[in-house]
């Protein structure tokens, strides 16, 4: 651990900060429920749609998974491995779902997101302020299912 200690500590602090910031707008049970349904639907169907776009020897979905994995590994290697496994499973499943089902379920996933925020939380989605939260949301759900990173205190409001 001595060689990687600084990076792990910095990455851990960053992921804890990002999770705390994300959690600030995801406090109610209703919003959490709709996010637990909506985020996996969005990821599954987005990968299913992008899997149909060739990108040289791979497809666009695999490219997105690879780039996301690099970011996730910079934050926390344990969550990155879990997210990579889930993403590859979603990629495989999304490819076999008919395209129009992917489109319909993608829209449904976003409807779930906005119902959670408008009906239950009454706060804007975090990604409207920080686009990185589009990558943090799925990781937050994975950490909710497989608790790897412990929760940190509330984040000070940004001015």
Number of C-alpha atoms within 10 A of each C-alpha: 6 5 7 8 10 11 13 16 13 14 18 18 16 15 23 20 17 20 24 19 21 21 19 17 17 23 13 14 12 16 23 20 15 20 24 21 17 25 22 20 22 22 20 26 29 19 27 27 23 20 22 14 13 13 13 7 5 11 15 18 24 19 15 15 16 15 11 17 19 14 13 23 16 17 22 22 17 14 21 20 14 16 22 19 12 16 25 17 13 19 23 15 14 26 19 11 14 12 16 11 14 22 16 11 18 23 16 16 24 18 14 22 22 21 18 25 23 14 11 18 20 15 15 14 19 20 14 10 9 10 10 12 19 14 14 19 21 20 20 23 18 19 19 13 10 11 12 13 17 12 14 15 12 13 15 9 7 5 3
